[in-house]
Amino acid sequence: MSAWLAVVFFTWLIARNSQVYFSQPRAHGFVSEKGALADDPLWMAALVIHVAAGILCLGSAFLQFFRTVLRRLPWLHRWLGRVYVASVLFLLTPTGLYLALYAHGGAAGTVGFLLLGALTATTTWRGWAAMRRGDVRGHAAWMLRSFAMATSAITFRIAHVGLQLTGIDPEVGFLTALYLSIAGNALAAEWLLQKIRKPEMTKRTRTRYHDENHHPVPIRPRPS
Ligand code: HEM
């Protein structure tokens, strides 16, 4: 629950700090740092669409992991899911991949963002495809991975600000925060999936190794 509240809070914070992108984009520190790029209408359009899609994507995911919404309001889950998948695949990652070509941190920054874009798009696509073929478990697992990639936008900003406070070289801090947030979020998703699967395994093993009178059958090691 605290992780969920943190995601809600940081999404709100990103949305609040990004308002200026929609009214006076040039007034934002991030844009003014970019120099001549700010005069490129394609780059500016990509940035504004990217920011809007990021907020839409995180906003549409808030309720998706609640069992109550899944069970009682399946239509809401379906519609929010469509908004999430469409915003990631058609808006967020294409614009993110384009912005990556001009990102901070030179080639290492570009590679990091291209990797993030590829992982976000692939996990989201696999989550959607799993649901289309009725694989509910696969759908849940890939969507959790997709959300972990999307929320790296949050952990990146936390790590970036934290590293800046240490007085580290700005470029090193930026790249460290970028790669740390991608790797950290990916590992957190795998850890969470392991944690969810373990009790299921134990339960299945327990029911499998009982005889017809519900007496436990001792598990013998296989002869080698
Ligand atoms: C839902 C998640 C995301 C949100 C909310 C988000 C939001 C933002 C915002 C607000 C900016 C402008 C910079 C700033 O104000 O800090 C930005 C820049 C950027 N984002 Fe995202 N983003 C998300 C996901 C992604 C993904 C998946 C990629 C992968 C391709 C990506 C790539 C980029 C790039 C390359 C930049 C420009 C960085 C630079 O020029 O240094 N973002 N994003």
Residues whose N, C-alpha, C, O or C-beta is under 5 A from the ligand:
A	BS01	HEM	S18 F30 H50 V51 G54 I55 C57 L58 T93 G96 L97 L99 A100 Y102 A103 H104 F113 L116 G117 T120 A150 A153
